[in-house]
Amino acid sequence: MKLYSYFRSSAAYRVRIALNLKGLDCEYASKSLTKNEHLAEDYLALNPQGLIPALEVDGLAISQSLAIIEYLNEVQPQPPLLPPDPLARAQVRSMALAIACDIHPLNNLRVLHYLRRELGQSDDGVNSWYRHWIAEGFRGLELQVAKYSSEQRYCFGDSLSLADVCLVPQMYNARRFNCDLSPFPALVAIGTHLETLPAFEKARPEAQPDAR
């Protein structure tokens, strides 16, 4: 397998965590988002969406981080990232999708570039946008994890899940942009615990070969 990644991509960060949790070896191929390497013809031929990450398996590419992670969860079932009960699985997916579909897309790099370049927003304006949507998304997620987390070590119950894999990269980005996290004590507690685990620590942006 080959992972097309960028050290600061939070979506790629999720996949790196999942690979580490599953103990799967994977070749790392950097595609710089700041240099538009993800828009090169050879990469678009492999992944027409032109986004990071992509996982190449036997010459075919899987795009979208959650699709990649669910693939990894199927080919390497241990440790499981989704609980066995259908209702519990739906709750975990709900948390993961709140991050991957509601929070992250509003704040990814191409949106921030558009705000600056096409809409003429200042750095202060862009940062205000970022913090607003983090707060909006975390507000509901805080209530979810407070309800379903057993001891505020994991998002759901007392074991790792897909929701945890998504939470840590989003918390990392929130801190990068100096978001006020004081209204979200459950998320902070869970994220702090998860970041101590080797699989999460190894996946950190600073630990990647293309980090700068």
Secondary structure, DSSP 8 states (H G I E B T S, - for coil): -EEEE-TT-HHHHHHHHHHHHHT---EEEE--TTTTGGGSHHHHHH-TT--S-EEEETTEEEESHHHHHHHHHHHS-SS-SS-SSHHHHHHHHHHHHIIIIIIHHHHSHHHHHHHHHTS---HHHHHHHHHHHHHHHHHHHHHHHHHHBSSSSSSSBTS--HHHHHHHHHHHHHHHTT---TT-HHHHHHHHHHTTSHHHHHHSGGGSTT--
